[in-house]
Amino acid sequence: MGSNARDLVALTNEAMSISITHKKSIIDTNTIWS
């Protein structure tokens, strides 16, 4: 159970960092094109 919770936290952190990076790249692209 403990390892499952840790894996879930790791997956959540990874997903968060990916979405943050993705949003940033979208913002950068919009800045370039505007």
C-alpha distance matrix in Angstrom:
0.0 3.8 5.5 5.1 6.3 8.7 9.9 10.6 12.5 14.3 15.3 16.5 18.5 19.9 21.0 22.5 24.5 25.7 26.9 28.6 30.3 31.4 32.8 34.6 36.2 37.3 38.9 40.6 42.0 43.3 44.9 46.6 48.0 49.2
3.8 0.0 3.8 5.4 5.3 6.3 8.7 10.0 10.8 12.5 14.3 15.5 16.7 18.5 20.1 21.2 22.8 24.5 25.9 27.1 28.8 30.3 31.7 33.1 34.8 36.3 37.6 39.1 40.8 42.2 43.5 45.2 46.9 48.0
5.5 3.8 0.0 3.8 5.4 5.0 6.1 8.5 9.8 10.4 12.1 14.1 15.2 16.3 18.1 19.8 21.0 22.3 24.2 25.5 26.8 28.3 30.0 31.4 32.8 34.4 36.0 37.2 38.7 40.5 41.8 43.2 44.9 46.3
5.1 5.4 3.8 0.0 3.8 5.4 5.0 6.2 8.7 9.8 10.4 12.2 14.2 15.2 16.3 18.2 19.9 20.9 22.4 24.1 25.6 26.6 28.3 30.1 31.4 32.7 34.4 35.9 37.2 38.8 40.4 41.9 43.3 44.7
6.3 5.3 5.4 3.8 0.0 3.8 5.4 5.0 6.3 8.7 9.9 10.5 12.3 14.2 15.3 16.4 18.4 19.9 21.0 22.4 24.3 25.5 26.8 28.5 30.2 31.5 32.8 34.5 36.1 37.4 38.8 40.6 42.1 43.2
8.7 6.3 5.0 5.4 3.8 0.0 3.8 5.4 5.1 6.2 8.6 9.8 10.6 12.3 14.2 15.3 16.6 18.3 20.0 21.0 22.5 24.2 25.7 26.9 28.6 30.3 31.6 32.9 34.6 36.2 37.4 39.0 40.7 42.0
9.9 8.7 6.1 5.0 5.4 3.8 0.0 3.8 5.4 5.0 6.1 8.5 9.8 10.4 12.1 14.1 15.3 16.3 18.2 19.8 21.0 22.2 24.1 25.6 26.9 28.4 30.1 31.4 32.8 34.5 36.0 37.3 38.9 40.4
10.6 10.0 8.5 6.2 5.0 5.4 3.8 0.0 3.8 5.4 5.1 6.1 8.5 9.8 10.4 12.1 14.2 15.2 16.4 18.1 19.9 20.8 22.3 24.1 25.6 26.8 28.4 30.0 31.4 32.8 34.4 36.0 37.4 38.7
12.5 10.8 9.8 8.7 6.3 5.1 5.4 3.8 0.0 3.8 5.5 5.0 6.1 8.5 9.8 10.4 12.2 14.1 15.3 16.3 18.2 19.7 20.9 22.4 24.3 25.6 26.8 28.4 30.1 31.5 32.7 34.5 36.2 37.2
14.3 12.5 10.4 9.8 8.7 6.2 5.0 5.4 3.8 0.0 3.8 5.4 5.1 6.1 8.6 9.9 10.6 12.2 14.3 15.3 16.5 18.2 19.9 21.1 22.6 24.3 25.8 26.9 28.5 30.3 31.5 32.9 34.7 36.1
15.3 14.3 12.1 10.4 9.9 8.6 6.1 5.1 5.5 3.8 0.0 3.8 5.5 5.0 6.1 8.5 9.9 10.5 12.2 14.1 15.3 16.3 18.2 19.8 21.0 22.4 24.2 25.6 26.8 28.5 30.1 31.5 32.9 34.4
16.5 15.5 14.1 12.2 10.5 9.8 8.5 6.1 5.0 5.4 3.8 0.0 3.8 5.4 5.1 6.1 8.6 9.8 10.5 12.1 14.2 15.1 16.3 18.2 19.9 21.0 22.4 24.2 25.6 26.9 28.4 30.2 31.6 32.7
18.5 16.7 15.2 14.2 12.3 10.6 9.8 8.5 6.1 5.1 5.5 3.8 0.0 3.8 5.5 5.1 6.2 8.6 9.9 10.5 12.2 14.1 15.3 16.4 18.3 19.9 21.0 22.4 24.3 25.7 26.8 28.6 30.4 31.5
19.9 18.5 16.3 15.2 14.2 12.3 10.4 9.8 8.5 6.1 5.0 5.4 3.8 0.0 3.8 5.4 5.2 6.1 8.6 9.9 10.6 12.1 14.2 15.3 16.5 18.4 20.0 21.0 22.5 24.4 25.7 27.0 28.7 30.2
21.0 20.1 18.1 16.3 15.3 14.2 12.1 10.4 9.8 8.6 6.1 5.1 5.5 3.8 0.0 3.8 5.5 5.1 6.1 8.5 9.9 10.4 12.2 14.1 15.3 16.4 18.3 19.8 21.0 22.5 24.2 25.7 27.0 28.4
22.5 21.2 19.8 18.2 16.4 15.3 14.1 12.1 10.4 9.9 8.5 6.1 5.1 5.4 3.8 0.0 3.8 5.4 5.2 6.1 8.6 9.8 10.5 12.2 14.2 15.3 16.4 18.2 19.9 21.1 22.5 24.3 25.8 26.8
24.5 22.8 21.0 19.9 18.4 16.6 15.3 14.2 12.2 10.6 9.9 8.6 6.2 5.2 5.5 3.8 0.0 3.8 5.5 5.0 6.1 8.5 9.9 10.5 12.3 14.2 15.3 16.3 18.3 19.9 20.9 22.5 24.4 25.7
25.7 24.5 22.3 20.9 19.9 18.3 16.3 15.2 14.1 12.2 10.5 9.8 8.6 6.1 5.1 5.4 3.8 0.0 3.8 5.4 5.1 6.0 8.6 9.8 10.6 12.3 14.2 15.2 16.4 18.4 19.9 21.0 22.6 24.3
26.9 25.9 24.2 22.4 21.0 20.0 18.2 16.4 15.3 14.3 12.2 10.5 9.9 8.6 6.1 5.2 5.5 3.8 0.0 3.8 5.4 4.9 6.0 8.5 9.8 10.4 12.2 14.1 15.2 16.4 18.2 19.9 21.1 22.3
28.6 27.1 25.5 24.1 22.4 21.0 19.8 18.1 16.3 15.3 14.1 12.1 10.5 9.9 8.5 6.1 5.0 5.4 3.8 0.0 3.8 5.4 5.2 6.1 8.7 9.9 10.6 12.2 14.2 15.4 16.4 18.4 20.1 21.0
30.3 28.8 26.8 25.6 24.3 22.5 21.0 19.9 18.2 16.5 15.3 14.2 12.2 10.6 9.9 8.6 6.1 5.1 5.4 3.8 0.0 3.8 5.5 5.1 6.2 8.7 9.9 10.4 12.3 14.3 15.2 16.5 18.5 19.9
31.4 30.3 28.3 26.6 25.5 24.2 22.2 20.8 19.7 18.2 16.3 15.1 14.1 12.1 10.4 9.8 8.5 6.0 4.9 5.4 3.8 0.0 3.8 5.4 5.2 6.3 8.7 9.8 10.6 12.4 14.3 15.4 16.7 18.4
32.8 31.7 30.0 28.3 26.8 25.7 24.1 22.3 20.9 19.9 18.2 16.3 15.3 14.2 12.2 10.5 9.9 8.6 6.0 5.2 5.5 3.8 0.0 3.8 5.5 5.1 6.2 8.6 9.8 10.6 12.3 14.3 15.4 16.4
34.6 33.1 31.4 30.1 28.5 26.9 25.6 24.1 22.4 21.1 19.8 18.2 16.4 15.3 14.1 12.2 10.5 9.8 8.5 6.1 5.1 5.4 3.8 0.0 3.8 5.4 5.0 6.1 8.6 9.8 10.5 12.3 14.3 15.3
36.2 34.8 32.8 31.4 30.2 28.6 26.9 25.6 24.3 22.6 21.0 19.9 18.3 16.5 15.3 14.2 12.3 10.6 9.8 8.7 6.2 5.2 5.5 3.8 0.0 3.8 5.4 4.9 6.1 8.6 9.7 10.5 12.3 14.2
37.3 36.3 34.4 32.7 31.5 30.3 28.4 26.8 25.6 24.3 22.4 21.0 19.9 18.4 16.4 15.3 14.2 12.3 10.4 9.9 8.7 6.3 5.1 5.4 3.8 0.0 3.8 5.4 5.1 6.2 8.6 9.9 10.7 12.2
38.9 37.6 36.0 34.4 32.8 31.6 30.1 28.4 26.8 25.8 24.2 22.4 21.0 20.0 18.3 16.4 15.3 14.2 12.2 10.6 9.9 8.7 6.2 5.0 5.4 3.8 0.0 3.8 5.4 5.1 6.1 8.7 10.0 10.5
40.6 39.1 37.2 35.9 34.5 32.9 31.4 30.0 28.4 26.9 25.6 24.2 22.4 21.0 19.8 18.2 16.3 15.2 14.1 12.2 10.4 9.8 8.6 6.1 4.9 5.4 3.8 0.0 3.8 5.5 5.1 6.2 8.8 10.0
42.0 40.8 38.7 37.2 36.1 34.6 32.8 31.4 30.1 28.5 26.8 25.6 24.3 22.5 21.0 19.9 18.3 16.4 15.2 14.2 12.3 10.6 9.8 8.6 6.1 5.1 5.4 3.8 0.0 3.8 5.4 5.1 6.3 8.6
43.3 42.2 40.5 38.8 37.4 36.2 34.5 32.8 31.5 30.3 28.5 26.9 25.7 24.4 22.5 21.1 19.9 18.4 16.4 15.4 14.3 12.4 10.6 9.8 8.6 6.2 5.1 5.5 3.8 0.0 3.8 5.4 5.2 6.0
44.9 43.5 41.8 40.4 38.8 37.4 36.0 34.4 32.7 31.5 30.1 28.4 26.8 25.7 24.2 22.5 20.9 19.9 18.2 16.4 15.2 14.3 12.3 10.5 9.7 8.6 6.1 5.1 5.4 3.8 0.0 3.8 5.6 5.4
46.6 45.2 43.2 41.9 40.6 39.0 37.3 36.0 34.5 32.9 31.5 30.2 28.6 27.0 25.7 24.3 22.5 21.0 19.9 18.4 16.5 15.4 14.3 12.3 10.5 9.9 8.7 6.2 5.1 5.4 3.8 0.0 3.8 5.8
48.0 46.9 44.9 43.3 42.1 40.7 38.9 37.4 36.2 34.7 32.9 31.6 30.4 28.7 27.0 25.8 24.4 22.6 21.1 20.1 18.5 16.7 15.4 14.3 12.3 10.7 10.0 8.8 6.3 5.2 5.6 3.8 0.0 3.8
49.2 48.0 46.3 44.7 43.2 42.0 40.4 38.7 37.2 36.1 34.4 32.7 31.5 30.2 28.4 26.8 25.7 24.3 22.3 21.0 19.9 18.4 16.4 15.3 14.2 12.2 10.5 10.0 8.6 6.0 5.4 5.8 3.8 0.0
